[in-house]
Amino acid sequence: MRQIVSENADIAVLLSGGVDSSVVVHLLCEQGFRPSLFYIKIGKDDADYMDCSAEEDLEIATAIARRYGLPLEVVDLHKEYWDNVAAYAIDKIRRGLTPNPDVMCNKLIKFGCFEQRVGKEFDFTATGHYATTVVLDGKTWLGTALDPVKDQTDFLAQIDYLQVSKLMFPLGGLMKHEVRDIAMRAGLPSAKRRDSQGICFLGKINYNDFVRRFLGEKEGEIIELETGKRLGKHRGYWFHTIGQRKGLGLSGGPWFVVRKDINENIVYVSHGYDTEKQYGNEFRMYDFHFITDDPWKELSEQVDITFKIRHTPEFIKGRLSQEADGYRIISAEKLQGIAPGQFGVIYDEASRLCIGSGEIYM
């Protein structure tokens, strides 16, 4: 069953300046709602390592608010962002792990700090995420979007039940090209704006520049795992992640990062697309977080599920089993680049509901 929203509901919209959140405002107004608009600011004005195109974002958000005659408020959460999300990311990277700042930004900032400061005054908070909510037996579940390429439930897999029960995803039943068409027909100023590719709110800033700012550089060896041959140098293991192929500066590729020694600052690589060193078919997760409920409370044997270990359109089939310290996934296909620190995101067998997520360890 779909989420039921009263015609008198007070709705907050998180407006980013992009086409998706702009179309959310348009659709809600078409349905007769008069939402309040909020722009979350996380970048410091004097930070030379930030380039999140905030001025342009805010200009477009202001234009959208003016267009529909709606109030727009800037909510400054830069301290909360840097104290929580950025600190989390840097800590994981320093420990040789692969963090996902987008997941934590949604949990802690967009639907955490914002809810505590502003969202609590509203019945719902609407966003431009490609996801849905599904009501089953009186409980709200996080559901996948119609567009599998744009589905963003993996970025939402750490939110909790109170958060998902207050969220609205008006774009969940639309394909991306339909959203663009709506924006073009409505003449929205963001209609032709490119989708952001950066980490959460980091926008245009280069990932390596972000890491370099906090961890610096330290030269180390790149070594072929199978032979021990020294192939080249790197500027710090923290710039590299398991499964990485590009950016190694090695000739005669492809080369894949398959292991890191953080004590000796060594990056181990393996050559070729078919090397077994870059593949695995199982992984474990600890601190598993259920969004709404644990559908496997009585799990005594393996259960069929689908899952993701990175942001891709495909849902991978696998089997889930419970262990003393968490859950284990056995994949139906070989997985490339299983990186500790990433979130394993678990869905039901039909890939309809996002059940939750846990941090991967090997």
KEKE-3310 file (N, C-alpha, C; in steps of 0.2 Angstrom, whole numbers, plus 5000, padded with zeros to 4 digits):
npx = (5004:5002:5009:4999:4994:4988:4978:4980:4992:5008:5022:5039:5052:5067:5078:5089:5094:5096:5089:5080:5075:5069:5059:5051:5046:5038:5029:5022:5016:5007:4999:4992:4998:5007:5022:5035:5051:5068:5086:5100:5115:5132:5145:5159:5161:5173:5182:5194:5196:5184:5172:5157:5148:5139:5134:5128:5119:5111:5106:5097:5089:5083:5076:5067:5059:5054:5047:5036:5031:5034:5041:5058:5071:5088:5097:5110:5121:5135:5144:5140:5140:5154:5159:5153:5150:5161:5172:5170:5172:5186:5192:5189:5195:5209:5211:5212:5200:5185:5174:5157:5152:5140:5129:5130:5128:5115:5109:5113:5114:5104:5092:5094:5101:5094:5081:5080:5082:5073:5064:5056:5045:5036:5024:5029:5044:5050:5060:5071:5076:5077:5067:5055:5041:5033:5019:5016:5006:5003:5015:5029:5040:5055:5056:5061:5065:5056:5064:5078:5091:5093:5089:5091:5091:5101:5109:5101:5101:5104:5095:5083:5067:5059:5063:5061:5047:5043:5046:5045:5045:5043:5047:5049:5041:5044:5053:5070:5071:5058:5057:5065:5058:5047:5052:5057:5045:5039:5047:5058:5071:5082:5081:5090:5101:5116:5117:5123:5139:5148:5154:5141:5138:5150:5151:5159:5172:5187:5189:5202:5208:5201:5204:5218:5219:5217:5224:5236:5251:5261:5274:5274:5276:5270:5265:5266:5255:5255:5268:5277:5284:5290:5281:5279:5276:5266:5256:5251:5242:5229:5223:5218:5207:5200:5198:5199:5203:5207:5218:5230:5242:5250:5258:5253:5241:5225:5226:5222:5218:5221:5224:5229:5242:5242:5251:5264:5262:5259:5253:5245:5243:5235:5235:5226:5209:5203:5209:5209:5211:5205:5192:5178:5166:5158:5155:5155:5145:5144:5136:5123:5110:5093:5080:5066:5061:5065:5064:5068:5068:5067:5077:5084:5091:5098:5092:5084:5090:5092:5105:5117:5134:5139:5135:5125:5115:5111:5104:5110:5109:5108:5112:5107:5114:5114:5126:5136:5142:5136:5130:5131:5134:5132:5136:5127:5134:5151:5160:5167:5180:5177:5176:5182:5173:5164:5146:5136:5121:5105:5091:5074:5070:5063:5068:5061:5059:5070:5079:5089:5106:5124:5141:5154:5165:5180)
npy = (4994:5011:5026:5037:5053:5067:5080:5092:5092:5097:5100:5099:5103:5097:5106:5107:5113:5106:5097:5087:5089:5101:5097:5090:5100:5106:5096:5094:5106:5106:5096:5103:5106:5117:5118:5121:5127:5121:5124:5115:5120:5116:5119:5128:5146:5151:5141:5134:5122:5117:5115:5117:5122:5130:5143:5144:5134:5139:5150:5145:5138:5148:5154:5145:5145:5158:5157:5149:5155:5152:5150:5150:5144:5144:5132:5130:5118:5115:5113:5102:5093:5092:5088:5075:5068:5071:5068:5055:5049:5052:5046:5032:5031:5033:5022:5012:5008:5008:5020:5026:5041:5047:5038:5040:5054:5056:5049:5055:5069:5075:5069:5068:5078:5089:5085:5086:5099:5106:5098:5091:5099:5097:5087:5079:5076:5080:5074:5074:5061:5045:5034:5024:5023:5010:5004:4991:4980:4990:4996:5006:5004:5005:5007:5002:5011:5015:5017:5009:5012:5025:5022:5025:5019:5012:5022:5026:5017:5016:5024:5026:5019:5029:5040:5035:5034:5047:5052:5058:5053:5059:5056:5043:5035:5038:5038:5044:5052:5056:5064:5075:5079:5084:5095:5102:5105:5113:5123:5125:5132:5124:5114:5109:5106:5097:5081:5080:5073:5072:5068:5066:5081:5087:5091:5098:5096:5087:5070:5065:5077:5081:5071:5073:5085:5082:5071:5071:5067:5052:5044:5027:5010:5001:4985:4970:4957:4943:4941:4949:4959:4975:4988:5002:5018:5026:5039:5037:5025:5029:5035:5025:5011:4995:4985:4996:5002:5012:5027:5022:5024:5015:5006:4994:4988:4980:4985:4980:4986:4975:4973:4981:4986:4994:4997:4997:5005:5000:4996:4983:4975:4967:4959:4960:4956:4944:4939:4929:4935:4947:4944:4938:4928:4929:4938:4946:4955:4967:4974:4975:4985:4986:4994:4995:4983:4967:4955:4942:4936:4923:4916:4902:4895:4897:4911:4917:4932:4949:4960:4974:4980:4991:5007:5003:4999:4986:4972:4960:4943:4932:4923:4924:4922:4920:4924:4922:4935:4943:4944:4934:4934:4925:4925:4924:4926:4930:4942:4958:4967:4968:4978:4981:4990:4996:4997:4983:4981:4976:4968:4962:4946:4949:4962:4973:4979:4988:4981:4984:4987:4983:4985:4980:4967:4957)
npz = (5000:4996:5003:5013:5012:5020:5014:5020:5025:5033:5024:5022:5011:5005:4997:4984:4973:4962:4947:4952:4965:4962:4954:4963:4971:4961:4958:4970:4972:4961:4966:4975:4987:4999:5001:5013:5010:5011:5011:5014:5021:5020:5018:5023:5022:5020:5016:5007:5002:4998:4986:4982:4973:4979:4979:4966:4967:4978:4972:4962:4970:4976:4966:4962:4974:4973:4961:4964:4975:4988:5005:5008:5017:5023:5031:5041:5043:5043:5053:5060:5049:5046:5059:5060:5047:5038:5047:5050:5037:5035:5046:5043:5030:5034:5041:5032:5026:5016:5015:5015:5013:5008:5013:5027:5027:5024:5034:5046:5044:5033:5037:5050:5059:5053:5054:5068:5071:5062:5054:5063:5065:5055:5046:5036:5027:5011:4998:4984:4981:4973:4977:4986:4998:5006:5013:5024:5033:5042:5044:5039:5025:5017:5000:4984:4969:4954:4943:4939:4937:4943:4956:4973:4985:4991:4996:5007:5016:5030:5037:5050:5057:5062:5054:5040:5040:5040:5028:5011:4994:4980:4967:4966:4958:4945:4929:4926:4914:4913:4923:4919:4908:4914:4921:4910:4903:4912:4913:4922:4931:4933:4924:4914:4920:4925:4933:4950:4953:4964:4981:4992:4999:4994:4981:4967:4971:4970:4974:4979:4982:4993:5002:5003:5009:5022:5026:5019:5010:5007:5001:4994:4990:4975:4973:4964:4968:4966:4962:4969:4963:4961:4955:4954:4961:4974:4982:4994:5004:5007:4996:4988:4984:4988:4973:4964:4948:4939:4939:4945:4938:4931:4918:4904:4908:4911:4929:4945:4962:4975:4988:5004:5013:5027:5038:5032:5022:5008:4993:4985:4969:4956:4940:4925:4919:4923:4934:4949:4961:4962:4964:4974:4983:4994:5009:5025:5037:5050:5065:5059:5053:5054:5045:5046:5052:5058:5047:5048:5060:5066:5059:5054:5045:5029:5019:5004:4996:4989:4985:4987:4985:4981:4973:4960:4946:4946:4956:4966:4967:4981:4996:5013:5029:5047:5059:5074:5076:5067:5050:5036:5019:5004:4988:4972:4961:4955:4964:4961:4969:4983:4997:5012:5025:5016:5014:5015:5007:5010:5002:4999:4992:4980:4977:4980:4993:5004:5016:5025:5031:5033:5039:5029:5032:5031)
capx = (5000:5006:5009:4993:4996:4983:4978:4982:4999:5013:5028:5046:5056:5075:5079:5097:5096:5096:5083:5076:5071:5065:5053:5047:5042:5033:5023:5018:5012:5002:4994:4988:5002:5011:5027:5041:5058:5074:5092:5105:5122:5137:5152:5161:5162:5180:5185:5197:5196:5177:5169:5151:5144:5134:5131:5123:5113:5106:5102:5092:5084:5079:5072:5061:5055:5051:5043:5030:5028:5035:5046:5064:5076:5094:5099:5117:5123:5142:5148:5137:5143:5161:5160:5151:5151:5168:5176:5169:5175:5193:5194:5189:5201:5215:5211:5212:5194:5181:5168:5152:5149:5133:5125:5130:5125:5108:5107:5115:5113:5098:5087:5096:5101:5089:5074:5080:5081:5068:5059:5051:5039:5032:5022:5033:5050:5050:5066:5072:5079:5074:5065:5048:5039:5028:5016:5014:5003:5003:5022:5032:5046:5059:5055:5065:5062:5054:5070:5084:5098:5093:5087:5095:5089:5107:5111:5097:5100:5106:5090:5079:5060:5056:5065:5057:5040:5041:5049:5041:5049:5038:5050:5050:5037:5046:5060:5074:5069:5051:5058:5068:5053:5042:5056:5057:5039:5037:5052:5061:5078:5087:5079:5095:5107:5118:5117:5130:5143:5152:5152:5136:5138:5156:5150:5164:5178:5190:5190:5209:5210:5198:5208:5225:5219:5217:5229:5243:5254:5267:5276:5274:5277:5265:5268:5261:5253:5257:5276:5281:5288:5289:5279:5279:5275:5259:5257:5248:5237:5223:5220:5217:5202:5200:5194:5201:5207:5210:5222:5236:5248:5254:5257:5252:5235:5222:5229:5217:5220:5218:5226:5233:5246:5242:5257:5270:5260:5260:5247:5246:5239:5234:5235:5221:5202:5200:5212:5204:5213:5200:5185:5176:5158:5155:5157:5152:5143:5143:5132:5118:5105:5087:5077:5059:5060:5069:5060:5071:5070:5068:5081:5088:5094:5099:5087:5086:5089:5096:5110:5122:5139:5141:5130:5125:5108:5109:5103:5113:5105:5112:5109:5109:5114:5116:5132:5137:5144:5133:5127:5136:5131:5135:5133:5126:5139:5157:5160:5173:5182:5173:5180:5180:5171:5158:5140:5132:5114:5101:5084:5070:5071:5060:5071:5056:5060:5077:5078:5094:5113:5129:5147:5157:5172:5182)
capy = (5000:5017:5031:5041:5060:5072:5086:5097:5090:5102:5097:5102:5100:5099:5109:5107:5117:5102:5096:5082:5092:5106:5094:5088:5106:5107:5091:5095:5112:5104:5092:5107:5107:5123:5116:5125:5124:5122:5123:5114:5122:5112:5121:5134:5151:5153:5135:5134:5115:5116:5119:5113:5126:5132:5150:5143:5130:5143:5155:5141:5136:5154:5155:5140:5147:5164:5155:5146:5159:5148:5152:5146:5145:5141:5129:5129:5112:5114:5110:5095:5089:5091:5084:5069:5064:5071:5065:5048:5047:5052:5040:5026:5031:5032:5015:5008:5006:5012:5023:5029:5047:5048:5035:5043:5061:5055:5047:5060:5076:5077:5066:5067:5085:5093:5083:5088:5106:5109:5094:5089:5104:5096:5080:5075:5079:5077:5075:5071:5054:5040:5029:5024:5020:5005:5002:4984:4978:4996:4998:5009:5001:5009:5003:5004:5016:5012:5018:5005:5016:5030:5020:5028:5016:5010:5028:5027:5010:5017:5028:5022:5019:5036:5044:5033:5035:5054:5054:5057:5053:5060:5054:5036:5031:5041:5037:5050:5056:5059:5070:5080:5081:5088:5101:5106:5108:5118:5129:5126:5135:5118:5108:5107:5106:5091:5078:5081:5067:5072:5064:5070:5089:5089:5094:5097:5095:5081:5066:5065:5084:5081:5067:5076:5090:5080:5065:5073:5062:5049:5039:5020:5005:4997:4979:4965:4953:4936:4940:4953:4964:4982:4991:5009:5022:5029:5044:5036:5020:5031:5037:5019:5007:4989:4985:5001:5001:5019:5031:5019:5026:5009:5004:4987:4986:4983:4983:4981:4985:4969:4973:4986:4986:5001:4998:4998:5009:4996:4995:4977:4975:4961:4961:4956:4956:4938:4937:4927:4939:4953:4942:4934:4926:4930:4943:4946:4961:4967:4980:4976:4990:4985:5000:4995:4977:4961:4950:4935:4935:4916:4913:4896:4893:4903:4914:4920:4939:4952:4964:4978:4982:4998:5010:5000:4997:4979:4969:4954:4937:4929:4919:4927:4917:4923:4921:4925:4942:4947:4941:4932:4934:4921:4928:4919:4927:4932:4950:4961:4972:4968:4982:4982:4997:4998:4995:4978:4983:4970:4969:4956:4942:4953:4968:4978:4982:4988:4979:4987:4987:4982:4987:4974:4965:4950)
capz = (5000:4996:5009:5013:5014:5021:5010:5025:5028:5032:5021:5021:5005:5005:4990:4983:4967:4956:4944:4955:4970:4959:4951:4969:4972:4956:4959:4976:4971:4957:4970:4980:4993:4999:5006:5015:5007:5015:5008:5019:5019:5024:5017:5026:5017:5019:5015:5000:4999:4997:4980:4981:4969:4984:4976:4960:4970:4982:4967:4958:4975:4977:4960:4963:4979:4970:4956:4967:4980:4994:5009:5008:5023:5023:5037:5041:5046:5042:5059:5061:5044:5047:5065:5059:5041:5036:5052:5049:5031:5036:5050:5039:5025:5038:5044:5026:5024:5011:5018:5011:5016:5006:5017:5033:5027:5024:5041:5051:5042:5030:5040:5057:5062:5050:5058:5075:5071:5058:5052:5068:5065:5049:5045:5031:5023:5004:4995:4977:4981:4969:4981:4988:5004:5006:5020:5024:5039:5046:5045:5033:5023:5012:4994:4978:4964:4947:4938:4943:4936:4948:4963:4978:4992:4995:5000:5012:5020:5037:5041:5054:5056:5062:5048:5034:5041:5039:5022:5005:4989:4975:4961:4966:4953:4939:4926:4926:4908:4914:4928:4915:4904:4918:4922:4904:4901:4918:4912:4928:4929:4934:4919:4910:4925:4925:4940:4953:4954:4970:4987:4996:4998:4992:4974:4962:4973:4968:4980:4981:4985:4999:5006:5004:5014:5029:5027:5016:5005:5009:4995:4995:4984:4972:4972:4961:4974:4965:4961:4973:4959:4962:4949:4954:4968:4975:4986:5001:5003:5008:4990:4984:4987:4985:4967:4960:4942:4937:4944:4947:4934:4929:4911:4903:4912:4918:4936:4950:4969:4978:4995:5006:5020:5030:5042:5028:5016:5002:4989:4981:4964:4952:4933:4921:4921:4925:4940:4954:4966:4963:4965:4980:4982:5000:5014:5032:5039:5057:5066:5054:5054:5051:5044:5049:5056:5056:5044:5048:5067:5067:5054:5057:5039:5024:5016:4998:4996:4984:4989:4983:4989:4978:4969:4953:4944:4947:4962:4965:4970:4986:5002:5019:5035:5053:5063:5081:5076:5062:5045:5030:5012:4999:4982:4967:4956:4958:4966:4960:4973:4990:5000:5019:5026:5012:5017:5011:5007:5009:4999:4999:4986:4974:4976:4981:4999:5006:5023:5029:5029:5038:5037:5027:5034:5028)
cpx = (5004:5005:5003:4995:4990:4984:4980:4989:5004:5019:5034:5049:5063:5076:5087:5099:5097:5089:5078:5072:5067:5058:5048:5043:5036:5027:5019:5014:5006:4997:4990:4992:5005:5017:5032:5047:5064:5080:5097:5112:5127:5144:5153:5163:5169:5185:5188:5197:5189:5175:5162:5146:5138:5130:5126:5117:5108:5102:5096:5087:5079:5074:5066:5056:5051:5045:5036:5027:5029:5041:5052:5069:5082:5096:5106:5119:5131:5146:5146:5140:5150:5163:5158:5152:5159:5173:5176:5173:5183:5195:5194:5194:5208:5216:5212:5206:5191:5175:5163:5149:5142:5128:5124:5127:5118:5105:5107:5113:5106:5092:5088:5095:5096:5082:5074:5079:5075:5062:5054:5045:5034:5030:5026:5039:5050:5057:5066:5075:5074:5073:5058:5047:5033:5025:5013:5012:5004:5010:5025:5039:5049:5059:5059:5061:5060:5060:5076:5090:5098:5091:5093:5094:5096:5110:5107:5096:5102:5100:5086:5071:5057:5057:5061:5050:5038:5043:5044:5046:5045:5041:5051:5047:5039:5052:5063:5072:5062:5052:5061:5063:5048:5046:5056:5051:5037:5042:5056:5069:5084:5086:5085:5102:5109:5118:5123:5133:5147:5150:5147:5136:5145:5156:5156:5171:5181:5191:5197:5211:5207:5202:5215:5225:5219:5222:5236:5245:5260:5268:5276:5275:5270:5268:5263:5261:5256:5265:5280:5285:5285:5287:5279:5278:5268:5261:5253:5242:5230:5219:5218:5212:5202:5195:5195:5205:5210:5214:5228:5243:5253:5253:5255:5246:5231:5226:5223:5220:5217:5219:5229:5236:5247:5248:5263:5268:5261:5253:5248:5241:5240:5233:5229:5214:5200:5204:5208:5205:5208:5193:5184:5168:5155:5158:5153:5150:5142:5139:5126:5112:5099:5083:5070:5059:5064:5065:5062:5073:5071:5072:5085:5092:5095:5093:5089:5085:5092:5100:5114:5128:5142:5135:5130:5117:5106:5109:5105:5110:5110:5108:5112:5109:5116:5121:5132:5138:5141:5130:5132:5131:5135:5132:5132:5131:5146:5157:5167:5174:5177:5178:5178:5178:5165:5152:5137:5125:5109:5094:5081:5072:5069:5064:5066:5057:5068:5076:5083:5101:5118:5136:5151:5164:5174:5185)
cpy = (5006:5022:5036:5048:5064:5078:5093:5096:5096:5098:5101:5099:5102:5100:5110:5112:5113:5101:5092:5085:5098:5103:5092:5094:5107:5102:5092:5101:5110:5100:5096:5109:5114:5121:5122:5122:5126:5120:5121:5116:5119:5115:5128:5140:5152:5146:5134:5127:5113:5119:5115:5117:5129:5139:5148:5139:5134:5148:5151:5139:5142:5156:5151:5142:5153:5162:5152:5149:5156:5151:5147:5149:5141:5138:5127:5124:5110:5111:5103:5090:5087:5087:5077:5065:5065:5068:5057:5045:5047:5047:5033:5025:5030:5025:5010:5005:5010:5014:5025:5035:5049:5045:5038:5051:5060:5053:5052:5067:5078:5075:5065:5074:5090:5091:5086:5095:5109:5104:5091:5093:5102:5088:5076:5079:5076:5079:5072:5065:5050:5034:5029:5022:5016:5003:4995:4982:4984:4999:5001:5006:5006:5004:5006:5008:5012:5012:5014:5008:5021:5028:5022:5024:5014:5016:5029:5022:5011:5021:5023:5022:5025:5040:5041:5034:5042:5056:5053:5057:5053:5058:5047:5032:5034:5039:5044:5055:5059:5065:5076:5083:5086:5095:5105:5109:5113:5124:5130:5128:5129:5113:5105:5106:5099:5088:5079:5074:5066:5068:5069:5077:5091:5092:5093:5096:5088:5077:5066:5072:5084:5077:5070:5081:5088:5075:5066:5068:5059:5043:5032:5016:5002:4991:4974:4959:4946:4936:4944:4958:4971:4986:4999:5012:5025:5034:5043:5031:5023:5034:5031:5015:5000:4988:4991:4999:5007:5022:5028:5022:5021:5008:4996:4984:4982:4980:4984:4981:4980:4969:4979:4984:4993:5003:5000:5002:5006:4995:4989:4977:4968:4963:4957:4957:4950:4935:4935:4932:4945:4951:4938:4933:4927:4935:4943:4954:4961:4974:4981:4980:4988:4992:5000:4989:4972:4956:4943:4934:4928:4913:4908:4893:4899:4905:4918:4928:4942:4957:4969:4979:4988:5000:5008:4999:4990:4977:4962:4949:4934:4925:4922:4922:4921:4920:4924:4932:4946:4942:4939:4932:4929:4923:4923:4920:4930:4940:4953:4967:4973:4972:4983:4989:4999:4995:4989:4980:4978:4971:4962:4952:4946:4960:4974:4982:4982:4987:4983:4986:4986:4984:4980:4973:4958:4945)
cpz = (5000:5002:5008:5016:5014:5016:5014:5028:5028:5030:5020:5015:5006:4998:4989:4977:4961:4953:4948:4961:4968:4957:4957:4971:4968:4957:4965:4975:4966:4960:4975:4986:4993:5004:5008:5012:5011:5011:5014:5017:5024:5023:5020:5021:5015:5018:5008:4998:4998:4990:4978:4977:4973:4981:4971:4963:4974:4977:4964:4964:4976:4972:4960:4968:4977:4965:4958:4973:4987:4998:5008:5014:5022:5030:5037:5046:5045:5047:5060:5056:5045:5053:5064:5053:5039:5041:5051:5043:5032:5040:5047:5034:5029:5040:5038:5023:5019:5013:5013:5014:5014:5011:5024:5033:5027:5031:5046:5050:5039:5034:5048:5060:5059:5053:5065:5076:5068:5057:5057:5068:5060:5050:5041:5029:5017:5002:4987:4976:4976:4973:4982:4995:5003:5013:5019:5032:5044:5047:5038:5032:5018:5005:4988:4973:4958:4942:4942:4942:4941:4955:4968:4985:4995:4998:5006:5017:5027:5041:5045:5053:5057:5056:5042:5034:5040:5032:5016:4999:4982:4968:4960:4960:4946:4936:4926:4920:4909:4919:4924:4911:4908:4919:4916:4902:4906:4917:4919:4927:4930:4929:4916:4914:4925:4933:4943:4954:4960:4976:4991:4994:4995:4985:4970:4964:4972:4975:4983:4984:4992:5004:5008:5009:5021:5031:5024:5011:5008:5004:4998:4989:4982:4970:4969:4966:4972:4964:4966:4970:4960:4956:4948:4961:4968:4981:4993:5000:5003:5001:4986:4988:4984:4979:4962:4954:4940:4942:4947:4944:4932:4921:4910:4907:4908:4924:4941:4957:4972:4986:4997:5013:5023:5035:5038:5022:5009:4999:4984:4975:4960:4945:4930:4924:4924:4931:4946:4960:4968:4964:4972:4979:4989:5004:5020:5033:5047:5059:5061:5057:5050:5050:5048:5054:5053:5053:5045:5056:5069:5062:5057:5051:5034:5021:5009:4998:4990:4988:4984:4988:4986:4974:4962:4952:4946:4954:4961:4969:4975:4991:5008:5025:5041:5056:5070:5081:5070:5056:5039:5024:5007:4993:4976:4961:4959:4959:4965:4965:4979:4994:5008:5021:5022:5016:5012:5012:5005:5007:5000:4992:4979:4972:4976:4988:5001:5014:5027:5027:5035:5035:5035:5030:5031:5033)
residu = (MET:ARG:GLN:ILE:VAL:SER:GLU:ASN:ALA:ASP:ILE:ALA:VAL:LEU:LEU:SER:GLY:GLY:VAL:ASP:SER:SER:VAL:VAL:VAL:HIS:LEU:LEU:CYS:GLU:GLN:GLY:PHE:ARG:PRO:SER:LEU:PHE:TYR:ILE:LYS:ILE:GLY:LYS:ASP:ASP:ALA:ASP:TYR:MET:ASP:CYS:SER:ALA:GLU:GLU:ASP:LEU:GLU:ILE:ALA:THR:ALA:ILE:ALA:ARG:ARG:TYR:GLY:LEU:PRO:LEU:GLU:VAL:VAL:ASP:LEU:HIS:LYS:GLU:TYR:TRP:ASP:ASN:VAL:ALA:ALA:TYR:ALA:ILE:ASP:LYS:ILE:ARG:ARG:GLY:LEU:THR:PRO:ASN:PRO:ASP:VAL:MET:CYS:ASN:LYS:LEU:ILE:LYS:PHE:GLY:CYS:PHE:GLU:GLN:ARG:VAL:GLY:LYS:GLU:PHE:ASP:PHE:THR:ALA:THR:GLY:HIS:TYR:ALA:THR:THR:VAL:VAL:LEU:ASP:GLY:LYS:THR:TRP:LEU:GLY:THR:ALA:LEU:ASP:PRO:VAL:LYS:ASP:GLN:THR:ASP:PHE:LEU:ALA:GLN:ILE:ASP:TYR:LEU:GLN:VAL:SER:LYS:LEU:MET:PHE:PRO:LEU:GLY:GLY:LEU:MET:LYS:HIS:GLU:VAL:ARG:ASP:ILE:ALA:MET:ARG:ALA:GLY:LEU:PRO:SER:ALA:LYS:ARG:ARG:ASP:SER:GLN:GLY:ILE:CYS:PHE:LEU:GLY:LYS:ILE:ASN:TYR:ASN:ASP:PHE:VAL:ARG:ARG:PHE:LEU:GLY:GLU:LYS:GLU:GLY:GLU:ILE:ILE:GLU:LEU:GLU:THR:GLY:LYS:ARG:LEU:GLY:LYS:HIS:ARG:GLY:TYR:TRP:PHE:HIS:THR:ILE:GLY:GLN:ARG:LYS:GLY:LEU:GLY:LEU:SER:GLY:GLY:PRO:TRP:PHE:VAL:VAL:ARG:LYS:ASP:ILE:ASN:GLU:ASN:ILE:VAL:TYR:VAL:SER:HIS:GLY:TYR:ASP:THR:GLU:LYS:GLN:TYR:GLY:ASN:GLU:PHE:ARG:MET:TYR:ASP:PHE:HIS:PHE:ILE:THR:ASP:ASP:PRO:TRP:LYS:GLU:LEU:SER:GLU:GLN:VAL:ASP:ILE:THR:PHE:LYS:ILE:ARG:HIS:THR:PRO:GLU:PHE:ILE:LYS:GLY:ARG:LEU:SER:GLN:GLU:ALA:ASP:GLY:TYR:ARG:ILE:ILE:SER:ALA:GLU:LYS:LEU:GLN:GLY:ILE:ALA:PRO:GLY:GLN:PHE:GLY:VAL:ILE:TYR:ASP:GLU:ALA:SER:ARG:LEU:CYS:ILE:GLY:SER:GLY:GLU:ILE:TYR:MET)
# end
